[in-house]
Amino acid sequence: MTLADVPRSSAVFIDANILIYHFAGRSDDCSDFLARIEAGEIRGYTGQTILLEVAHRLMMIEAAEKDFPIGSNPSARLAQRPDLVRQLSRYHFSVAKIPRMGIEVLPFPDDCLGRSQEYRQVQGLLVNDSLIPLQMREAGVTLLASGDAAFDRVPWIRRAAPRNV
């Protein structure tokens, strides 16, 4: 299923890559999908971990776009250059828009690390990714907007992906 195929009135959990592609201007599909949420056509959910991941990735993108000398390991380089980090802010304002777009940000579930272990052990998801099915299950959401095919290993998740990334 593509993002454009998501039916009206659906409840959808949104993965970080959808938001990153939108804010980085890399996917019209993602931007159009998020506009449908903002218009109230679709109910959107995400998690606090997703916000942190989006902030981090957008910070790295912003640093690269400013031609900062970040090399092949931007996180490590920026960690050594607080003078450069202080010059970055666009990422922050982008992430701050997410709740204003009509996307409900779900809190961390109780004992999220322990309870998400089954998704790491059974489906082989990475730590941050394993929180997504846990939060989806708690919110009663089965549809995930994500470009990450790893979630196809979770049998009860239906995934909608962008076409143009």
C-alpha positions as CSV (number, residue, x, y, z in Angstrom):
1,M,0.0,0.0,0.0
2,T,1.2,3.5,-0.7
3,L,0.7,6.6,1.4
4,A,-1.8,7.9,-1.2
5,D,-3.9,4.7,-0.6
6,V,-4.5,5.3,3.1
7,P,-8.3,5.6,3.5
8,R,-10.0,8.6,4.9
9,S,-10.6,8.4,8.7
10,S,-7.8,5.9,9.2
11,A,-5.6,6.0,12.3
12,V,-1.9,5.8,11.3
13,F,1.3,5.7,13.3
14,I,4.0,7.7,11.5
15,D,7.6,6.6,11.4
16,A,10.5,9.0,11.5
17,N,11.5,8.6,7.9
18,I,8.1,10.0,6.7
19,L,8.7,13.2,8.7
20,I,12.3,13.4,7.7
21,Y,11.5,13.1,4.0
22,H,8.9,15.8,4.4
23,F,11.0,18.3,6.3
24,A,14.0,17.7,4.1
25,G,11.9,18.2,1.0
26,R,12.7,14.8,-0.4
27,S,9.2,13.3,-0.9
28,D,6.0,14.8,-2.3
29,D,4.2,11.6,-1.2
30,C,5.2,12.2,2.4
31,S,4.3,15.9,2.3
32,D,0.9,15.1,0.6
33,F,0.2,12.4,3.2
34,L,1.0,14.7,6.1
35,A,-1.2,17.4,4.6
36,R,-4.1,15.0,4.7
37,I,-3.4,14.6,8.5
38,E,-3.2,18.3,9.0
39,A,-6.6,18.7,7.1
40,G,-8.1,16.2,9.5
41,E,-8.7,13.5,6.9
42,I,-6.5,11.0,8.7
43,R,-5.7,10.6,12.4
44,G,-1.9,10.6,12.9
45,Y,0.1,9.3,15.8
46,T,3.8,9.1,16.5
47,G,6.0,8.6,19.6
48,Q,8.5,10.7,21.6
49,T,11.3,8.5,20.3
50,I,10.3,9.4,16.8
51,L,10.6,13.1,17.6
52,L,14.1,12.6,18.9
53,E,15.1,10.6,15.9
54,V,13.7,13.2,13.5
55,A,15.4,16.0,15.5
56,H,18.8,14.2,15.3
57,R,18.5,13.4,11.6
58,L,17.3,16.9,10.6
59,M,20.2,18.4,12.6
60,M,22.7,16.3,10.6
61,I,21.0,17.3,7.3
62,E,21.0,21.0,8.3
63,A,24.7,20.8,9.2
64,A,25.5,19.2,5.8
65,E,23.4,21.8,4.0
66,K,25.4,24.5,5.7
67,D,28.6,22.8,4.4
68,F,29.9,22.3,7.9
69,P,33.1,20.1,8.0
70,I,31.3,17.0,9.4
71,G,32.9,14.3,7.3
72,S,31.6,10.7,7.2
73,N,30.5,10.7,10.9
74,P,28.6,13.9,11.4
75,S,27.4,13.1,14.9
76,A,30.9,12.5,16.2
77,R,32.2,15.6,14.4
78,L,29.4,17.9,15.7
79,A,29.8,16.6,19.2
80,Q,33.4,17.9,19.1
81,R,32.2,21.3,17.6
82,P,29.7,23.0,20.0
83,D,30.4,26.2,18.1
84,L,28.8,24.6,15.0
85,V,25.9,23.0,17.0
86,R,25.0,26.4,18.3
87,Q,24.4,27.6,14.7
88,L,21.8,25.0,14.0
89,S,18.1,25.6,14.8
90,R,16.0,24.9,11.7
91,Y,15.7,21.2,12.8
92,H,14.2,22.3,16.1
93,F,11.5,24.5,14.5
94,S,10.6,21.6,12.1
95,V,10.1,19.1,14.9
96,A,8.1,21.7,16.9
97,K,5.6,21.8,14.0
98,I,4.8,18.1,14.3
99,P,2.1,18.3,17.0
100,R,0.7,21.4,15.3
101,M,0.2,19.3,12.2
102,G,-2.5,17.3,14.0
103,I,-0.2,14.4,14.9
104,E,-0.7,13.1,18.4
105,V,2.6,12.4,20.1
106,L,2.3,9.3,22.3
107,P,4.2,9.1,25.6
108,F,6.7,6.4,26.3
109,P,4.8,3.3,27.4
110,D,5.5,1.9,30.9
111,D,8.5,-0.5,30.9
112,C,8.9,0.2,27.2
113,L,12.3,-1.5,27.0
114,G,11.2,-4.7,28.6
115,R,7.9,-4.9,26.8
116,S,9.4,-4.2,23.4
117,Q,11.9,-7.0,23.7
118,E,9.5,-9.5,22.0
119,Y,9.8,-7.4,18.8
120,R,13.5,-7.5,18.9
121,Q,13.6,-11.2,19.6
122,V,10.8,-12.4,17.4
123,Q,10.9,-10.0,14.5
124,G,14.5,-8.8,14.7
125,L,13.7,-5.1,15.0
126,L,16.3,-2.6,16.4
127,V,15.7,-1.0,19.8
128,N,14.0,2.2,18.6
129,D,12.0,0.4,15.9
130,S,10.8,-2.1,18.5
131,L,9.0,0.7,20.4
132,I,6.8,1.4,17.4
133,P,4.7,-1.8,17.4
134,L,4.5,-1.5,21.2
135,Q,3.0,2.0,20.9
136,M,0.8,1.1,18.0
137,R,-0.6,-1.8,20.0
138,E,-1.3,0.4,23.0
139,A,-3.0,3.0,20.8
140,G,-5.1,0.4,18.9
141,V,-3.4,1.4,15.6
142,T,-2.5,-1.3,13.0
143,L,-1.5,1.0,10.1
144,L,2.0,2.3,9.9
145,A,3.3,5.0,7.5
146,S,6.9,4.0,6.9
147,G,9.5,3.4,4.2
148,D,11.1,0.7,6.3
149,A,10.2,-2.8,5.1
150,A,11.5,-4.3,8.4
151,F,8.0,-3.7,9.8
152,D,6.6,-6.1,7.3
153,R,7.9,-8.8,9.6
154,V,5.3,-7.8,12.3
155,P,2.3,-9.8,11.1
156,W,-0.5,-7.5,12.4
157,I,1.0,-4.3,11.0
158,R,-0.1,-3.0,7.6
159,R,2.4,-0.6,6.2
160,A,1.9,2.3,3.8
161,A,5.0,3.5,2.1
162,P,6.0,6.5,0.0
163,R,6.4,5.8,-3.7
164,N,9.1,8.3,-4.5
165,V,12.0,7.5,-2.1
